[in-house]
């Protein structure tokens, strides 16, 4: 058992060092603004067409397969994308150019965020919608408290809207 824990500790140490080097590479070579304590998965994609436009607040986490974009080639758009402090960007989420995600937000796996997200929100879906507000999160978006339970339910489509679909 001691061998397993020593091996695990060595892997953790090596991974933490590699994450620190990667953060330094993004900040110093690409000019991205990435806060202290940020965890970015090795398979996450950060847009390098306009790298200075990526801003990630301290103690946030970007999970595997997530993509953060700062440009739209078709519209010739290069804008800044902001992720607040203590946020969690779920696996395979897509953050579109120009979006501002507030502090203490959780973006669920597979979400496509096309609009700004207010502080303390849980969002999911395609397109992503706010499903819960009033979250208080700690490092890497771990939920510490919920001030309010749920966002108001989405309005149901009318009969005319259902027939049109």
Buried (B, 14 or more C-beta within 10 A) or exposed (E): EEEEEEEEEEEEEEEEEEBEEBBEEBBEEBEBBBBEBBBBBEEBBBBEEBBEBBBBBBBBBBBEBBBBBBBBEEEEEBBBBBBBBBBBBBBBBBBBBBBBBBBBBBBBBBBBBBEEBBBBBBBBBEEBBBBBBBBBBEBBBEBEEBEEEEBEEEEEEEEEEEEEE
